[in-house]
């Protein structure tokens, strides 16, 4: 419920169907991340808010200064992370 409130507060149009979050390994960081309709909704909201921009030369995204502030203010996330492990550990639950 808290996650729904936080996401809708920043303009994320949450998908109605169940199963919007699924386990998916990121191709660059080799870490679990959201996928499917929820990923699309979050990306659309972050893009519209100016929190992310395409990185030059590849399909990765760059977090903007506005995104750094927004992630901290709305989610308590410090960007960039203090550590960025290059390999996933365990299954879908970490």
Secondary structure, 3 states (H helix, E strand, C coil): CHHHHHHHHCCCCCCCCCCCCCCCECCCCCCECCCHHHHHHHHHHHHHCCCEEECCCCCCEEECHHHHHHHHHHHCCCCCCCCCCCCCCCCCCC
